Amino acid sequence: MRLSIHRLGSAIALGVALGAFSLPASAAPPTTIQAEEAAHPRIVAAIHHMQEALHEMQAAPDDFGGNKAQAIHDCQVAIHSLRKALYFRLHMDDAALDRIP
């Protein structure tokens, strides 16, 4: 039993060393903004809807009972959080995320 466990361990180590257990090239994560957006269209749509709502709130003449400023802030934070989720594989910093249209 001990010998077969040793052989199994050696086989696994050899397989890892030779790349036998690596992910296929097609499973590699997207590495561009466009690829990430294509892979997650619902997140992209949510960002666009939130941006539209943000613009509507900013343009509204009413302050909605004093809640407008907080709603605008919360919407901006939510958009930023969605961008962080969408582009996390790209290792973008906060300033770069905020420059994406």
Backbone as ProteinMPNN parsed JSONL, in Angstrom:
{"seq_chain_A": "MRLSIHRLGSAIALGVALGAFSLPASAAPPTTIQAEEAAHPRIVAAIHHMQEALHEMQAAPDDFGGNKAQAIHDCQVAIHSLRKALYFRLHMDDAALDRIP", "coords_chain_A": {"N_chain_A": [[0.822, -1.188, 0.0], [1.881, 1.245, 0.803], [3.831, 1.691, -1.119], [2.29, 2.025, -3.463], [0.912, 4.392, -2.917], [3.041, 6.113, -2.84], [3.862, 5.935, -5.508], [1.588, 6.968, -6.757], [1.634, 9.593, -5.787], [4.041, 10.428, -6.95], [3.334, 10.258, -9.654], [1.326, 12.199, -9.81], [2.814, 14.48, -9.149], [4.608, 14.494, -11.314], [2.777, 14.835, -13.416], [1.76, 17.374, -12.837], [4.114, 18.837, -13.091], [4.599, 18.533, -15.804], [2.467, 19.815, -16.844], [0.055, 18.524, -17.246], [-2.264, 18.76, -15.805], [-3.201, 21.286, -16.167], [-5.379, 24.076, -17.002], [-7.33, 24.056, -20.01], [-6.568, 26.071, -22.902], [-8.831, 27.437, -23.788], [-10.255, 27.828, -21.476], [-9.045, 29.84, -20.154], [-9.076, 32.909, -18.347], [-10.766, 35.885, -19.532], [-8.895, 38.679, -20.815], [-9.16, 41.323, -21.476], [-10.91, 44.465, -21.431], [-13.083, 44.453, -23.187], [-13.484, 41.685, -23.563], [-14.183, 40.866, -20.983], [-16.559, 42.309, -20.655], [-18.114, 41.154, -22.678], [-18.328, 38.613, -21.671], [-19.923, 38.971, -19.463], [-22.664, 40.15, -19.814], [-24.974, 40.936, -18.399], [-24.1, 42.24, -16.099], [-22.877, 44.428, -17.276], [-25.151, 45.601, -18.436], [-26.561, 46.243, -16.099], [-24.857, 48.19, -15.012], [-25.129, 50.202, -16.958], [-27.876, 50.813, -16.693], [-27.901, 51.782, -14.09], [-26.252, 54.014, -14.404], [-27.877, 55.581, -16.049], [-30.008, 56.05, -14.287], [-28.62, 57.469, -12.34], [-27.916, 59.815, -13.776], [-30.493, 60.814, -14.22], [-31.308, 61.347, -11.582], [-29.402, 63.293, -10.877], [-30.12, 65.346, -12.612], [-32.648, 65.984, -11.792], [-34.951, 68.373, -10.502], [-35.984, 68.317, -7.966], [-35.251, 67.564, -4.501], [-36.017, 65.278, -3.37], [-37.094, 65.025, -0.749], [-34.828, 65.503, 0.731], [-33.229, 63.335, 0.259], [-31.864, 63.031, -2.086], [-29.052, 63.602, -2.458], [-27.797, 61.557, -0.967], [-28.79, 59.316, -2.308], [-27.649, 59.686, -4.837], [-24.931, 59.465, -4.181], [-24.882, 56.796, -3.19], [-25.584, 55.407, -5.503], [-23.416, 55.992, -7.165], [-21.401, 54.656, -5.74], [-22.346, 52.04, -5.95], [-22.168, 51.607, -8.736], [-19.408, 51.778, -9.047], [-18.644, 49.549, -7.507], [-19.779, 47.468, -9.007], [-18.235, 47.699, -11.313], [-15.73, 47.025, -10.252], [-16.205, 44.348, -9.681], [-16.744, 43.354, -12.264], [-14.355, 43.848, -13.687], [-12.328, 42.638, -12.233], [-10.39, 40.706, -12.851], [-8.594, 42.061, -14.37], [-7.078, 43.583, -12.75], [-7.391, 46.329, -12.148], [-6.967, 49.66, -10.898], [-8.76, 51.852, -8.598], [-9.013, 54.451, -9.72], [-8.688, 53.986, -12.466], [-10.904, 52.364, -12.941], [-12.964, 54.189, -12.55], [-12.685, 55.806, -14.754], [-13.7, 54.438, -16.882], [-16.142, 54.48, -19.375]], "CA_chain_A": [[0.0, 0.0, 0.0], [2.749, 2.405, 0.909], [4.505, 1.871, -2.395], [1.352, 2.541, -4.462], [0.659, 5.791, -2.577], [4.242, 6.829, -3.281], [3.807, 6.008, -6.974], [0.518, 7.896, -7.112], [2.165, 10.929, -5.51], [5.033, 10.721, -7.986], [2.622, 10.461, -10.914], [0.674, 13.507, -9.734], [3.872, 15.493, -9.224], [5.088, 14.519, -12.686], [1.708, 15.414, -14.236], [1.741, 18.812, -12.589], [5.342, 19.397, -13.67], [4.477, 18.512, -17.263], [1.309, 20.601, -17.245], [-1.057, 17.661, -17.616], [-3.463, 19.137, -15.066], [-3.475, 22.707, -16.358], [-6.623, 24.372, -17.689], [-7.172, 24.244, -21.446], [-6.436, 27.471, -23.295], [-10.156, 28.031, -23.923], [-10.785, 28.132, -20.152], [-8.294, 30.956, -19.582], [-9.959, 34.056, -18.141], [-10.598, 36.981, -20.477], [-7.862, 39.595, -20.345], [-9.401, 42.678, -21.954], [-12.192, 45.033, -21.008], [-14.114, 43.977, -24.111], [-13.752, 40.275, -23.3], [-14.92, 40.779, -19.717], [-17.918, 42.792, -20.895], [-18.815, 40.149, -23.478], [-18.571, 37.444, -20.829], [-20.871, 39.296, -18.384], [-23.526, 41.213, -20.347], [-25.963, 41.413, -17.419], [-23.439, 43.224, -15.239], [-22.73, 45.618, -18.112], [-26.482, 46.217, -18.534], [-26.868, 46.838, -14.793], [-24.074, 49.422, -14.907], [-25.748, 51.207, -17.831], [-29.145, 51.23, -16.085], [-27.593, 52.6, -12.92], [-25.747, 55.297, -14.9], [-29.05, 56.344, -16.491], [-30.71, 56.489, -13.074], [-27.772, 58.491, -11.73], [-28.089, 61.048, -14.552], [-31.848, 61.3, -13.944], [-31.309, 61.93, -10.235], [-28.606, 64.52, -10.894], [-30.839, 66.366, -13.366], [-33.95, 66.247, -11.182], [-34.981, 69.614, -9.744], [-36.41, 68.027, -6.595], [-34.224, 66.893, -3.689], [-36.661, 64.059, -2.891], [-37.19, 65.034, 0.713], [-33.489, 65.512, 1.324], [-32.584, 62.043, 0.005], [-31.223, 63.021, -3.405], [-27.589, 63.531, -2.364], [-27.402, 60.218, -0.511], [-29.107, 58.378, -3.391], [-26.611, 59.871, -5.859], [-23.696, 58.863, -3.648], [-25.035, 55.337, -3.144], [-25.585, 54.922, -6.881], [-22.025, 56.059, -7.621], [-20.67, 53.577, -5.064], [-22.801, 50.774, -6.538], [-21.573, 51.511, -10.08], [-17.988, 51.481, -8.85], [-18.545, 48.164, -7.034], [-20.044, 46.586, -10.146], [-17.052, 47.724, -12.175], [-14.692, 46.239, -9.588], [-16.553, 42.938, -9.885], [-16.639, 43.022, -13.68], [-12.992, 43.938, -14.203], [-11.355, 42.238, -11.208], [-9.288, 39.935, -13.451], [-7.671, 42.977, -15.031], [-6.304, 44.231, -11.678], [-7.455, 47.784, -12.348], [-7.105, 50.426, -9.665], [-10.019, 52.587, -8.512], [-9.035, 55.575, -10.655], [-8.911, 53.433, -13.806], [-12.294, 51.909, -13.008], [-13.841, 55.351, -12.646], [-12.545, 56.426, -16.079], [-14.392, 53.639, -17.898], [-17.46, 55.114, -19.653]], "C_chain_A": [[0.868, 1.254, 0.0], [3.436, 2.702, -0.423], [3.552, 2.457, -3.437], [0.988, 3.996, -4.176], [1.84, 6.639, -3.033], [4.232, 6.988, -4.795], [2.736, 6.986, -7.435], [0.983, 9.337, -6.9], [3.176, 11.345, -6.555], [4.364, 11.008, -9.323], [1.933, 11.825, -10.936], [1.711, 14.62, -9.856], [4.405, 15.614, -10.638], [4.052, 15.161, -13.615], [1.629, 16.919, -14.072], [2.951, 19.471, -13.236], [5.252, 19.482, -15.189], [3.272, 19.293, -17.774], [0.102, 19.775, -17.613], [-2.357, 18.079, -16.934], [-3.779, 20.62, -15.205], [-4.804, 22.875, -17.091], [-6.37, 24.488, -19.185], [-7.158, 25.726, -21.777], [-7.79, 28.16, -23.386], [-10.755, 28.402, -22.577], [-10.034, 29.279, -19.491], [-9.219, 32.156, -19.429], [-9.713, 35.145, -19.184], [-9.6, 38.005, -19.927], [-8.023, 41.012, -20.893], [-10.745, 43.16, -21.424], [-13.312, 44.482, -21.884], [-14.475, 42.517, -23.85], [-14.542, 40.094, -22.007], [-16.365, 41.226, -19.909], [-18.731, 41.781, -21.697], [-19.173, 38.922, -22.634], [-19.648, 37.699, -19.771], [-21.827, 40.41, -18.814], [-24.554, 41.741, -19.343], [-25.352, 42.433, -16.466], [-23.264, 44.528, -16.017], [-24.073, 46.345, -18.221], [-26.869, 46.888, -17.217], [-26.118, 48.152, -14.601], [-24.72, 50.524, -15.741], [-27.071, 51.719, -17.242], [-28.898, 52.129, -14.877], [-27.042, 53.962, -13.338], [-26.899, 56.184, -15.375], [-29.822, 56.884, -15.294], [-29.933, 57.6, -12.378], [-27.942, 59.832, -12.449], [-29.475, 61.659, -14.325], [-31.907, 61.971, -12.569], [-30.56, 63.254, -10.211], [-29.337, 65.662, -11.588], [-32.162, 66.752, -12.726], [-33.911, 67.537, -10.36], [-35.352, 69.416, -8.271], [-35.272, 67.373, -5.814], [-34.782, 65.637, -3.014], [-36.636, 63.954, -1.366], [-35.837, 64.99, 1.401], [-32.704, 64.238, 1.069], [-31.785, 61.994, -1.287], [-29.711, 62.847, -3.304], [-27.121, 62.146, -1.937], [-27.665, 59.181, -1.598], [-28.065, 58.468, -4.508], [-25.31, 59.218, -5.409], [-23.776, 57.334, -3.669], [-24.999, 54.728, -4.542], [-24.161, 54.933, -7.448], [-21.194, 54.936, -7.007], [-21.06, 52.226, -5.67], [-22.211, 50.562, -7.933], [-20.102, 51.13, -9.959], [-17.802, 50.027, -8.407], [-18.81, 47.168, -8.161], [-18.861, 46.555, -11.102], [-15.908, 46.915, -11.559], [-14.951, 44.744, -9.79], [-16.312, 42.518, -11.331], [-15.192, 42.936, -14.152], [-11.937, 43.429, -13.226], [-10.185, 41.453, -11.786], [-8.23, 40.823, -14.083], [-6.81, 43.746, -14.026], [-6.255, 45.746, -11.858], [-7.582, 48.485, -11.002], [-8.387, 51.264, -9.73], [-10.103, 53.728, -9.521], [-9.293, 55.094, -12.084], [-10.334, 52.965, -13.974], [-13.24, 53.083, -13.211], [-13.735, 56.059, -13.991], [-13.269, 55.653, -17.18], [-15.787, 54.235, -18.128], [-18.615, 54.2, -19.311]], "O_chain_A": [[0.598, 2.206, -0.732], [3.595, 3.866, -0.793], [3.965, 3.309, -4.224], [0.774, 4.763, -5.114], [1.663, 7.743, -3.547], [4.559, 8.058, -5.309], [2.942, 7.741, -8.385], [0.748, 10.198, -7.747], [3.173, 12.493, -7.001], [4.788, 11.909, -10.047], [1.952, 12.522, -11.951], [1.504, 15.589, -10.585], [4.633, 16.725, -11.118], [4.408, 15.941, -14.499], [1.452, 17.652, -15.045], [2.836, 20.53, -13.853], [5.781, 20.417, -15.789], [3.073, 19.422, -18.982], [-0.813, 20.297, -18.25], [-3.44, 17.781, -17.437], [-4.563, 21.153, -14.419], [-5.297, 21.94, -17.723], [-5.312, 24.966, -19.596], [-7.678, 26.542, -21.016], [-7.892, 29.351, -23.091], [-11.677, 29.215, -22.527], [-10.363, 29.653, -18.366], [-10.062, 32.397, -20.293], [-8.591, 35.311, -19.663], [-9.481, 38.172, -18.713], [-7.1, 41.819, -20.781], [-11.598, 42.367, -21.025], [-14.365, 44.09, -21.382], [-15.649, 42.151, -23.909], [-15.457, 39.274, -21.94], [-17.287, 40.599, -19.388], [-19.913, 41.577, -21.42], [-20.197, 38.278, -22.862], [-20.224, 36.751, -19.238], [-21.802, 41.499, -18.241], [-24.96, 42.899, -19.441], [-26.02, 43.388, -16.069], [-23.48, 45.611, -15.472], [-24.124, 47.57, -18.109], [-27.442, 47.977, -17.22], [-26.678, 49.119, -14.085], [-24.843, 51.659, -15.278], [-27.35, 52.917, -17.287], [-29.605, 53.116, -14.671], [-27.337, 54.966, -12.69], [-26.899, 57.391, -15.134], [-30.241, 58.041, -15.289], [-30.523, 58.56, -11.883], [-28.093, 60.869, -11.802], [-29.613, 62.88, -14.248], [-32.493, 63.044, -12.423], [-31.017, 64.222, -9.605], [-29.191, 66.82, -11.197], [-32.742, 67.772, -13.099], [-32.961, 67.773, -9.614], [-35.055, 70.269, -7.434], [-34.423, 66.703, -6.401], [-34.11, 65.011, -2.195], [-36.22, 62.949, -0.79], [-35.718, 64.498, 2.523], [-31.611, 64.074, 1.613], [-31.098, 61.008, -1.55], [-29.147, 62.011, -4.01], [-26.153, 61.621, -2.486], [-26.862, 58.269, -1.793], [-27.649, 57.448, -5.059], [-24.669, 58.501, -6.177], [-22.844, 56.664, -4.114], [-24.441, 53.647, -4.735], [-23.753, 53.992, -8.129], [-20.368, 54.332, -7.692], [-20.202, 51.368, -5.88], [-21.799, 49.452, -8.268], [-19.615, 50.263, -10.685], [-16.893, 49.349, -8.885], [-18.139, 46.141, -8.254], [-18.522, 45.501, -11.641], [-15.199, 46.201, -12.268], [-14.023, 43.974, -10.038], [-15.745, 41.457, -11.591], [-14.844, 42.049, -14.931], [-10.76, 43.756, -13.376], [-9.079, 41.533, -11.251], [-7.099, 40.39, -14.307], [-5.907, 44.482, -14.424], [-5.196, 46.362, -11.733], [-8.222, 47.976, -10.082], [-9.018, 51.37, -10.782], [-11.158, 53.947, -10.116], [-10.039, 55.732, -12.826], [-10.922, 53.146, -15.04], [-14.21, 52.979, -13.961], [-14.62, 56.842, -14.337], [-13.432, 56.162, -18.289], [-16.526, 54.466, -17.171], [-19.774, 54.579, -19.484]]}, "name": "protein", "num_of_chains": 1, "seq": "MRLSIHRLGSAIALGVALGAFSLPASAAPPTTIQAEEAAHPRIVAAIHHMQEALHEMQAAPDDFGGNKAQAIHDCQVAIHSLRKALYFRLHMDDAALDRIP"}
